[in-house]
Amino acid sequence: MNAFAWSAFAANLGWAAATALAVMLSTFAVALAQGMHRVVDVAWGAAFVAVALVTFVLSAGHGDPARRVLVTGLTVVWGLRLAAHIARRGSGHGEDPRYEAMTARASGNRNLYALRMIYLLLGSLVWLVSLPVQAAQYTPAPLSALAWAGTGVWAVGLFFETVGDAQLARFKADPAHRGRIMDRGLWRYTRHPNYFGDFCVWWGLFLVACDAGWQPAAASVLSPLAMGLLLIKGSGKRLLERHMATRPGWPAYVARTSGFFPRPPRGRG
């Protein structure tokens, strides 16, 4: 029988919300002890790992074992890589300017404002974006070609994230590049290879979920749509480019380089 386990999936939604909340509240406690909120960026990837693992345990007996292992493994690899990268990048640095600016707007207690506007908001987004990871594990349908195509899209995304992050880290490590625009490697083809990679990762996971039928697809389609909006119109590309706009060479870089989806640079760039 290949029916989607709606009742078990509905219960999992509650457990996933509780898991994401627990990760974010624990991170909030760590942030208070450290005196800065940038640690929440590390918790973003870790929270997806936690939700995937909790769902894997709870979905036993409901979903196809191969699909459960696949989607959990893909999420764990992506989430742990992202968390480790952000932890290394932020080591030895003070508070993130984004969070300084955000908490400066608080009319009352800054930490309570941060709890509402950063931690609880990100916890809600983890729950929403992780819907394909949850839904994929509650259908007994066997893996099909679409699931492997989704895995391929996920792999493209992981490649862009991993390579793009490594290239940027090497570029920034050279003092001669201080204040310059990174326009090499994958950054020649898109101004945001890491965000494009994230986009592919979550559309890939959605394909792994929806190859099992319309039920998991309907239950999780909001995830890649929400992630796409966040990356392109929300706190990703838009905010970063606003920060970068004052750097020398930025207008020329924008003129020759795609804003999101990779393509050959225009002109001689």
Helices and strands as residue ranges (DSSP letters): H 6-34, H 40-58, H 65-90, H 97-104, H 110-114, I 115-120, H 121-129, H 131-135, G 136-138, H 145-173, G 175-177, G 185-188, H 193-210, H 214-220, H 222-232, H 237-244, H 250-256
